């Protein structure tokens, strides 16, 4: 499943979190990601994304630009 399909599925579902929890039962990486963001504010999740990208040598802003996505800031 590509990211756009996931976004469309989330938008069409009545309860996106319930759908993600169901998917996490079959996907340990998704389950771990959900645990990491559980209880975080949007600002904390943004900081986490930038930090994880930086640790891997990725410029998140440049990646978003290449994908045609505009990041908030």
C-alpha positions in Angstrom: 0.0 0.0 0.0 1.5 3.3 -1.0 1.1 6.4 1.3 -1.5 8.0 -0.9 -3.7 4.9 -0.6 -3.3 5.0 3.2 -4.3 8.7 3.3 -7.4 8.0 1.2 -8.3 5.1 3.4 -7.9 7.1 6.6 -10.0 10.0 5.2 -12.8 7.6 4.2 -13.0 5.7 7.5 -15.2 6.7 10.3 -12.5 6.2 12.9 -8.9 6.4 11.5 -7.3 5.5 14.8 -9.3 2.3 15.1 -8.4 1.4 11.5 -4.7 2.0 12.2 -4.9 -0.1 15.4 -6.3 -3.0 13.4 -3.6 -2.6 10.8 -1.0 -2.6 13.6 -2.0 -6.1 14.7 -0.5 -7.4 11.4 2.4 -4.9 11.1 4.8 -4.7 14.0 6.5 -1.6 12.6 3.2 0.3 12.4 2.5 -0.8 16.0 5.8 0.5 17.2 5.2 3.8 15.3 1.8 4.2 16.9 3.3 3.6 20.4 5.9 6.3 19.7 3.3 9.0 18.8 0.6 8.0 21.3 0.0 10.9 23.6 2.3 13.3 21.7 1.2 16.8 20.7 1.5 17.7 17.0 4.5 19.8 17.8 6.2 16.9 19.6 5.5 14.6 16.6 6.9 17.2 14.2 10.1 17.5 16.3 10.3 13.7 16.4 10.0 13.4 12.6 12.7 16.1 12.0 15.0 14.4 14.6 14.5 10.9 13.1 15.2 12.2 9.6 18.3 14.1 10.7 19.7 11.0 12.5 19.4 9.2 9.1 21.0 12.0 7.2 17.8 13.1 5.5 16.7 16.7 5.1 13.0 16.4 5.6 12.3 19.7 3.9 14.3 18.7 0.8 12.5 15.3 0.7 9.1 17.0 1.0 10.1 19.4 -1.8 11.1 16.6 -4.1 7.7 14.9 -3.4 5.8 18.1 -4.0 4.6 18.3 -0.4 4.6 21.6 1.5 5.5 21.2 5.1 4.1 23.5 7.8 6.5 26.1 9.4 
